Amino acid sequence: MADLIGLKNRRQYELKEKGQFPFQDYEMAIIANKFGMSETDLFFS
């Protein structure tokens, strides 16, 4: 997933998962698209 959104390593993604750094709008859009879900359903439900 880190590669998909252009992060340099898995650690950066893990920090976002833990809430230490926010996901950017474009990152949420890329991830939601990958799973075939809306951003709202994936991140806010």
PQR file with spaces between the fields and no chain letter, atoms N, CA, C, O and H, PARSE charges and radii, in Angstrom:
ATOM       1  N    MET     1       0.829   -1.185    0.000 -0.4000 1.5000
ATOM       2  CA   MET     1       0.000    0.000    0.000 -0.0000 2.0000
ATOM       3  C    MET     1       0.874    1.250    0.000  0.5500 1.7000
ATOM       4  O    MET     1       0.539    2.247   -0.639 -0.5500 1.4000
ATOM       5  N    ALA     2       1.989    1.195    0.714 -0.4000 1.5000
ATOM       6  CA   ALA     2       2.902    2.348    0.728 -0.0000 2.0000
ATOM       7  C    ALA     2       3.370    2.682   -0.684  0.5500 1.7000
ATOM       8  O    ALA     2       3.419    3.850   -1.068 -0.5500 1.4000
ATOM       9  H    ALA     2       2.262    0.385    1.233  0.4000 1.0000
ATOM      10  N    ASP     3       3.713    1.655   -1.453 -0.4000 1.5000
ATOM      11  CA   ASP     3       4.135    1.875   -2.843 -0.0000 2.0000
ATOM      12  C    ASP     3       3.014    2.489   -3.667  0.5500 1.7000
ATOM      13  O    ASP     3       3.252    3.370   -4.494 -0.5500 1.4000
ATOM      14  H    ASP     3       3.673    0.705   -1.141  0.4000 1.0000
ATOM      15  N    LEU     4       1.798    2.025   -3.442 -0.4000 1.5000
ATOM      16  CA   LEU     4       0.642    2.488   -4.209 -0.0000 2.0000
ATOM      17  C    LEU     4       0.440    3.996   -4.070  0.5500 1.7000
ATOM      18  O    LEU     4       0.116    4.673   -5.046 -0.5500 1.4000
ATOM      19  H    LEU     4       1.605    1.310   -2.771  0.4000 1.0000
ATOM      20  N    ILE     5       0.631    4.520   -2.862 -0.4000 1.5000
ATOM      21  CA   ILE     5       0.402    5.955   -2.654 -0.0000 2.0000
ATOM      22  C    ILE     5       1.692    6.771   -2.676  0.5500 1.7000
ATOM      23  O    ILE     5       1.678    7.968   -2.388 -0.5500 1.4000
ATOM      24  H    ILE     5       0.894    3.970   -2.070  0.4000 1.0000
ATOM      25  N    GLY     6       2.803    6.126   -3.018 -0.4000 1.5000
ATOM      26  CA   GLY     6       4.043    6.858   -3.237 -0.0000 2.0000
ATOM      27  C    GLY     6       4.879    7.156   -2.001  0.5500 1.7000
ATOM      28  O    GLY     6       5.697    8.076   -2.014 -0.5500 1.4000
ATOM      29  H    GLY     6       2.814    5.154   -3.253  0.4000 1.0000
ATOM      30  N    LEU     7       4.683    6.393   -0.940 -0.4000 1.5000
ATOM      31  CA   LEU     7       5.521    6.583    0.242 -0.0000 2.0000
ATOM      32  C    LEU     7       6.820    5.812    0.075  0.5500 1.7000
ATOM      33  O    LEU     7       6.873    4.805   -0.632 -0.5500 1.4000
ATOM      34  H    LEU     7       4.018    5.646   -0.929  0.4000 1.0000
ATOM      35  N    LYS     8       7.857    6.290    0.727 -0.4000 1.5000
ATOM      36  CA   LYS     8       9.177    5.686    0.563 -0.0000 2.0000
ATOM      37  C    LYS     8       9.298    4.328    1.249  0.5500 1.7000
ATOM      38  O    LYS     8      10.073    3.480    0.806 -0.5500 1.4000
ATOM      39  H    LYS     8       7.814    7.108    1.301  0.4000 1.0000
ATOM      40  N    ASN     9       8.543    4.115    2.321 -0.4000 1.5000
ATOM      41  CA   ASN     9       8.654    2.838    3.016 -0.0000 2.0000
ATOM      42  C    ASN     9       7.387    2.500    3.787  0.5500 1.7000
ATOM      43  O    ASN     9       6.505    3.341    3.962 -0.5500 1.4000
ATOM      44  H    ASN     9       7.913    4.804    2.680  0.4000 1.0000
ATOM      45  N    ARG    10       7.314    1.271    4.237 -0.4000 1.5000
ATOM      46  CA   ARG    10       6.152    0.773    4.974 -0.0000 2.0000
ATOM      47  C    ARG    10       5.970    1.519    6.299  0.5500 1.7000
ATOM      48  O    ARG    10       4.841    1.718    6.749 -0.5500 1.4000
ATOM      49  H    ARG    10       8.030    0.588    4.094  0.4000 1.0000
ATOM      50  N    ARG    11       7.075    1.928    6.921 -0.4000 1.5000
ATOM      51  CA   ARG    11       6.998    2.624    8.202 -0.0000 2.0000
ATOM      52  C    ARG    11       6.159    3.895    8.100  0.5500 1.7000
ATOM      53  O    ARG    11       5.350    4.178    8.983 -0.5500 1.4000
ATOM      54  H    ARG    11       7.991    1.766    6.555  0.4000 1.0000
ATOM      55  N    GLN    12       6.346    4.653    7.036 -0.4000 1.5000
ATOM      56  CA   GLN    12       5.564    5.876    6.853 -0.0000 2.0000
ATOM      57  C    GLN    12       4.075    5.553    6.776  0.5500 1.7000
ATOM      58  O    GLN    12       3.251    6.279    7.333 -0.5500 1.4000
ATOM      59  H    GLN    12       7.003    4.422    6.318  0.4000 1.0000
ATOM      60  N    TYR    13       3.732    4.476    6.094 -0.4000 1.5000
ATOM      61  CA   TYR    13       2.326    4.083    5.983 -0.0000 2.0000
ATOM      62  C    TYR    13       1.788    3.645    7.344  0.5500 1.7000
ATOM      63  O    TYR    13       0.662    3.987    7.708 -0.5500 1.4000
ATOM      64  H    TYR    13       4.401    3.886    5.642  0.4000 1.0000
ATOM      65  N    GLU    14       2.580    2.898    8.087 -0.4000 1.5000
ATOM      66  CA   GLU    14       2.153    2.441    9.409 -0.0000 2.0000
ATOM      67  C    GLU    14       1.871    3.617   10.341  0.5500 1.7000
ATOM      68  O    GLU    14       0.935    3.565   11.138 -0.5500 1.4000
ATOM      69  H    GLU    14       3.494    2.621    7.792  0.4000 1.0000
ATOM      70  N    LEU    15       2.672    4.674   10.246 -0.4000 1.5000
ATOM      71  CA   LEU    15       2.429    5.860   11.066 -0.0000 2.0000
ATOM      72  C    LEU    15       1.102    6.516   10.698  0.5500 1.7000
ATOM      73  O    LEU    15       0.406    7.037   11.569 -0.5500 1.4000
ATOM      74  H    LEU    15       3.432    4.717    9.599  0.4000 1.0000
ATOM      75  N    LYS    16       0.753    6.493    9.427 -0.4000 1.5000
ATOM      76  CA   LYS    16      -0.540    7.029    9.001 -0.0000 2.0000
ATOM      77  C    LYS    16      -1.675    6.150    9.522  0.5500 1.7000
ATOM      78  O    LYS    16      -2.704    6.659    9.964 -0.5500 1.4000
ATOM      79  H    LYS    16       1.319    6.069    8.720  0.4000 1.0000
ATOM      80  N    GLU    17      -1.487    4.831    9.470 -0.4000 1.5000
ATOM      81  CA   GLU    17      -2.504    3.910    9.982 -0.0000 2.0000
ATOM      82  C    GLU    17      -2.754    4.132   11.472  0.5500 1.7000
ATOM      83  O    GLU    17      -3.889    4.026   11.936 -0.5500 1.4000
ATOM      84  H    GLU    17      -0.650    4.417    9.111  0.4000 1.0000
ATOM      85  N    LYS    18      -1.696    4.441   12.218 -0.4000 1.5000
ATOM      86  CA   LYS    18      -1.799    4.652   13.665 -0.0000 2.0000
ATOM      87  C    LYS    18      -2.333    6.034   14.020  0.5500 1.7000
ATOM      88  O    LYS    18      -2.587    6.320   15.190 -0.5500 1.4000
ATOM      89  H    LYS    18      -0.774    4.528   11.841  0.4000 1.0000
ATOM      90  N    GLY    19      -2.504    6.892   13.019 -0.4000 1.5000
ATOM      91  CA   GLY    19      -3.032    8.224   13.257 -0.0000 2.0000
ATOM      92  C    GLY    19      -1.987    9.262   13.625  0.5500 1.7000
ATOM      93  O    GLY    19      -2.332   10.382   14.000 -0.5500 1.4000
ATOM      94  H    GLY    19      -2.298    6.660   12.069  0.4000 1.0000
ATOM      95  N    GLN    20      -0.708    8.901   13.520 -0.4000 1.5000
ATOM      96  CA   GLN    20       0.340    9.856   13.862 -0.0000 2.0000
ATOM      97  C    GLN    20       0.563   10.882   12.751  0.5500 1.7000
ATOM      98  O    GLN    20       1.073   11.973   13.005 -0.5500 1.4000
ATOM      99  H    GLN    20      -0.428    7.991   13.215  0.4000 1.0000
ATOM     100  N    PHE    21       0.187   10.537   11.543 -0.4000 1.5000
ATOM     101  CA   PHE    21       0.230   11.442   10.403 -0.0000 2.0000
ATOM     102  C    PHE    21      -1.057   11.255    9.619  0.5500 1.7000
ATOM     103  O    PHE    21      -1.532   10.127    9.489 -0.5500 1.4000
ATOM     104  H    PHE    21      -0.228    9.651   11.338  0.4000 1.0000
ATOM     105  N    PRO    22      -1.635   12.329    9.092 -0.5600 1.5000
ATOM     106  CA   PRO    22      -2.899   12.198    8.360  0.2800 2.0000
ATOM     107  C    PRO    22      -2.693   11.653    6.947  0.5500 1.7000
ATOM     108  O    PRO    22      -1.651   11.864    6.327 -0.5500 1.4000
ATOM     109  N    PHE    23      -3.710   10.951    6.457 -0.4000 1.5000
ATOM     110  CA   PHE    23      -3.739   10.594    5.042 -0.0000 2.0000
ATOM     111  C    PHE    23      -4.147   11.843    4.271  0.5500 1.7000
ATOM     112  O    PHE    23      -5.054   12.561    4.692 -0.5500 1.4000
ATOM     113  H    PHE    23      -4.556   10.779    6.961  0.4000 1.0000
ATOM     114  N    GLN    24      -3.494   12.107    3.160 -0.4000 1.5000
ATOM     115  CA   GLN    24      -3.865   13.210    2.283 -0.0000 2.0000
ATOM     116  C    GLN    24      -5.082   12.788    1.457  0.5500 1.7000
ATOM     117  O    GLN    24      -5.335   11.596    1.283 -0.5500 1.4000
ATOM     118  H    GLN    24      -2.757   11.524    2.818  0.4000 1.0000
ATOM     119  N    ASP    25      -5.829   13.761    0.955 -0.4000 1.5000
ATOM     120  CA   ASP    25      -7.024   13.463    0.165 -0.0000 2.0000
ATOM     121  C    ASP    25      -6.710   12.555   -1.015  0.5500 1.7000
ATOM     122  O    ASP    25      -7.449   11.608   -1.286 -0.5500 1.4000
ATOM     123  H    ASP    25      -5.624   14.730    1.096  0.4000 1.0000
ATOM     124  N    TYR    26      -5.614   12.839   -1.719 -0.4000 1.5000
ATOM     125  CA   TYR    26      -5.287   12.026   -2.891 -0.0000 2.0000
ATOM     126  C    TYR    26      -4.908   10.602   -2.489  0.5500 1.7000
ATOM     127  O    TYR    26      -5.161    9.662   -3.243 -0.5500 1.4000
ATOM     128  H    TYR    26      -5.014   13.608   -1.499  0.4000 1.0000
ATOM     129  N    GLU    27      -4.305   10.430   -1.310 -0.4000 1.5000
ATOM     130  CA   GLU    27      -3.960    9.090   -0.833 -0.0000 2.0000
ATOM     131  C    GLU    27      -5.222    8.299   -0.519  0.5500 1.7000
ATOM     132  O    GLU    27      -5.322    7.117   -0.850 -0.5500 1.4000
ATOM     133  H    GLU    27      -4.100   11.193   -0.697  0.4000 1.0000
ATOM     134  N    MET    28      -6.189    8.957    0.123 -0.4000 1.5000
ATOM     135  CA   MET    28      -7.454    8.285    0.424 -0.0000 2.0000
ATOM     136  C    MET    28      -8.167    7.895   -0.861  0.5500 1.7000
ATOM     137  O    MET    28      -8.749    6.813   -0.939 -0.5500 1.4000
ATOM     138  H    MET    28      -6.108    9.916    0.392  0.4000 1.0000
ATOM     139  N    ALA    29      -8.131    8.755   -1.864 -0.4000 1.5000
ATOM     140  CA   ALA    29      -8.779    8.456   -3.145 -0.0000 2.0000
ATOM     141  C    ALA    29      -8.121    7.256   -3.820  0.5500 1.7000
ATOM     142  O    ALA    29      -8.817    6.391   -4.353 -0.5500 1.4000
ATOM     143  H    ALA    29      -7.659    9.634   -1.801  0.4000 1.0000
ATOM     144  N    ILE    30      -6.802    7.191   -3.804 -0.4000 1.5000
ATOM     145  CA   ILE    30      -6.082    6.074   -4.427 -0.0000 2.0000
ATOM     146  C    ILE    30      -6.417    4.760   -3.727  0.5500 1.7000
ATOM     147  O    ILE    30      -6.690    3.757   -4.386 -0.5500 1.4000
ATOM     148  H    ILE    30      -6.237    7.893   -3.370  0.4000 1.0000
ATOM     149  N    ILE    31      -6.397    4.762   -2.400 -0.4000 1.5000
ATOM     150  CA   ILE    31      -6.668    3.542   -1.636 -0.0000 2.0000
ATOM     151  C    ILE    31      -8.111    3.095   -1.824  0.5500 1.7000
ATOM     152  O    ILE    31      -8.367    1.909   -2.035 -0.5500 1.4000
ATOM     153  H    ILE    31      -6.176    5.576   -1.864  0.4000 1.0000
ATOM     154  N    ALA    32      -9.053    4.024   -1.751 -0.4000 1.5000
ATOM     155  CA   ALA    32     -10.462    3.680   -1.941 -0.0000 2.0000
ATOM     156  C    ALA    32     -10.691    3.101   -3.329  0.5500 1.7000
ATOM     157  O    ALA    32     -11.425    2.125   -3.481 -0.5500 1.4000
ATOM     158  H    ALA    32      -8.845    4.987   -1.579  0.4000 1.0000
ATOM     159  N    ASN    33     -10.074    3.690   -4.333 -0.4000 1.5000
ATOM     160  CA   ASN    33     -10.204    3.197   -5.702 -0.0000 2.0000
ATOM     161  C    ASN    33      -9.653    1.774   -5.819  0.5500 1.7000
ATOM     162  O    ASN    33     -10.245    0.934   -6.497 -0.5500 1.4000
ATOM     163  H    ASN    33      -9.477    4.483   -4.209  0.4000 1.0000
ATOM     164  N    LYS    34      -8.535    1.506   -5.168 -0.4000 1.5000
ATOM     165  CA   LYS    34      -7.914    0.175   -5.200 -0.0000 2.0000
ATOM     166  C    LYS    34      -8.868   -0.893   -4.659  0.5500 1.7000
ATOM     167  O    LYS    34      -8.912   -2.010   -5.176 -0.5500 1.4000
ATOM     168  H    LYS    34      -8.055    2.188   -4.618  0.4000 1.0000
ATOM     169  N    PHE    35      -9.627   -0.549   -3.624 -0.4000 1.5000
ATOM     170  CA   PHE    35     -10.561   -1.489   -3.010 -0.0000 2.0000
ATOM     171  C    PHE    35     -11.969   -1.402   -3.586  0.5500 1.7000
ATOM     172  O    PHE    35     -12.857   -2.141   -3.161 -0.5500 1.4000
ATOM     173  H    PHE    35      -9.591    0.358   -3.204  0.4000 1.0000
ATOM     174  N    GLY    36     -12.182   -0.508   -4.548 -0.4000 1.5000
ATOM     175  CA   GLY    36     -13.500   -0.366   -5.156 -0.0000 2.0000
ATOM     176  C    GLY    36     -14.547    0.157   -4.190  0.5500 1.7000
ATOM     177  O    GLY    36     -15.717   -0.220   -4.260 -0.5500 1.4000
ATOM     178  H    GLY    36     -11.461    0.092   -4.893  0.4000 1.0000
ATOM     179  N    MET    37     -14.118    1.029   -3.288 -0.4000 1.5000
ATOM     180  CA   MET    37     -15.023    1.584   -2.282 -0.0000 2.0000
ATOM     181  C    MET    37     -14.979    3.105   -2.349  0.5500 1.7000
ATOM     182  O    MET    37     -14.070    3.691   -2.936 -0.5500 1.4000
ATOM     183  H    MET    37     -13.168    1.335   -3.230  0.4000 1.0000
ATOM     184  N    SER    38     -15.976    3.726   -1.738 -0.4000 1.5000
ATOM     185  CA   SER    38     -15.922    5.183   -1.626 -0.0000 2.0000
ATOM     186  C    SER    38     -14.993    5.539   -0.465  0.5500 1.7000
ATOM     187  O    SER    38     -14.781    4.734    0.441 -0.5500 1.4000
ATOM     188  H    SER    38     -16.714    3.249   -1.261  0.4000 1.0000
ATOM     189  N    GLU    39     -14.452    6.738   -0.504 -0.4000 1.5000
ATOM     190  CA   GLU    39     -13.581    7.193    0.577 -0.0000 2.0000
ATOM     191  C    GLU    39     -14.343    7.228    1.898  0.5500 1.7000
ATOM     192  O    GLU    39     -13.797    6.880    2.945 -0.5500 1.4000
ATOM     193  H    GLU    39     -14.625    7.392   -1.240  0.4000 1.0000
ATOM     194  N    THR    40     -15.588    7.643    1.847 -0.4000 1.5000
ATOM     195  CA   THR    40     -16.407    7.710    3.057 -0.0000 2.0000
ATOM     196  C    THR    40     -16.579    6.335    3.675  0.5500 1.7000
ATOM     197  O    THR    40     -16.404    6.171    4.883 -0.5500 1.4000
ATOM     198  H    THR    40     -16.032    7.926    0.997  0.4000 1.0000
ATOM     199  N    ASP    41     -16.920    5.344    2.860 -0.4000 1.5000
ATOM     200  CA   ASP    41     -17.113    3.989    3.387 -0.0000 2.0000
ATOM     201  C    ASP    41     -15.821    3.410    3.947  0.5500 1.7000
ATOM     202  O    ASP    41     -15.839    2.739    4.979 -0.5500 1.4000
ATOM     203  H    ASP    41     -17.062    5.477    1.879  0.4000 1.0000
ATOM     204  N    LEU    42     -14.722    3.660    3.288 -0.4000 1.5000
ATOM     205  CA   LEU    42     -13.449    3.073    3.698 -0.0000 2.0000
ATOM     206  C    LEU    42     -12.856    3.746    4.930  0.5500 1.7000
ATOM     207  O    LEU    42     -12.337    3.062    5.812 -0.5500 1.4000
ATOM     208  H    LEU    42     -14.707    4.206    2.450  0.4000 1.0000
ATOM     209  N    PHE    43     -12.922    5.061    5.009 -0.4000 1.5000
ATOM     210  CA   PHE    43     -12.218    5.771    6.070 -0.0000 2.0000
ATOM     211  C    PHE    43     -13.104    6.303    7.189  0.5500 1.7000
ATOM     212  O    PHE    43     -12.612    6.545    8.291 -0.5500 1.4000
ATOM     213  H    PHE    43     -13.344    5.617    4.293  0.4000 1.0000
ATOM     214  N    PHE    44     -14.389    6.489    6.938 -0.4000 1.5000
ATOM     215  CA   PHE    44     -15.217    7.166    7.930 -0.0000 2.0000
ATOM     216  C    PHE    44     -16.391    6.344    8.432  0.5500 1.7000
ATOM     217  O    PHE    44     -17.228    6.863    9.170 -0.5500 1.4000
ATOM     218  H    PHE    44     -14.789    6.292    6.043  0.4000 1.0000
ATOM     219  N    SER    45     -16.472    5.090    8.057 -0.4000 1.5000
ATOM     220  CA   SER    45     -17.601    4.255    8.508 -0.0000 2.0000
ATOM     221  C    SER    45     -17.179    3.309    9.598  0.5500 1.7000
ATOM     222  O    SER    45     -17.998    2.535   10.094 -0.5500 1.4000
ATOM     223  H    SER    45     -15.792    4.668    7.458  0.4000 1.0000
